[in-house]
Amino acid sequence: MCGKDPRRTRERFRVHSLVDNVARLTAWANDETYDCVFSEPLLNQASQNDVLVVITASGNSPNIVAALETARSIGMATIGCLGFDGGKALPLCDIPLLVPSRDYGVVEGVHGILTHVLTAWLTRAVGRMQVSHRVLNLDGAEGE
């Protein structure tokens, strides 16, 4: 085998998309309201040590705001890729990444770049955490 096996060189993320299960999303929307399509699944799946990442141009979509409020009530960290002036989502984000433009195309294009940067940053952060776990071993031995 040439090079490193990527499956052995980095820690993995546990990631759940709140938009990839169309049946669940439309069930919540049909039976309740679109306002809770993200917040209700968070109540079942998320925990205090999780991070919610939202992407919104206006920051005023009721379902995004409800998800951020739910995340806060759980104790999750929140990161928001926001546009315009950040809207109601801005004060609910621990880390707001604001694109101060009213042009949807510009906002969405920059959000695409930001998601790549965020992925790279999280990958490095997890790598550093793994190294710090090795350093913190009380017996001085290197390991997990």
Helices and strands as residue ranges (DSSP letters): H 6-9, H 22-31, G 34-36, H 39-45, E 51-56, H 62-74, E 77-83, G 87-92, E 95-99, H 104-135
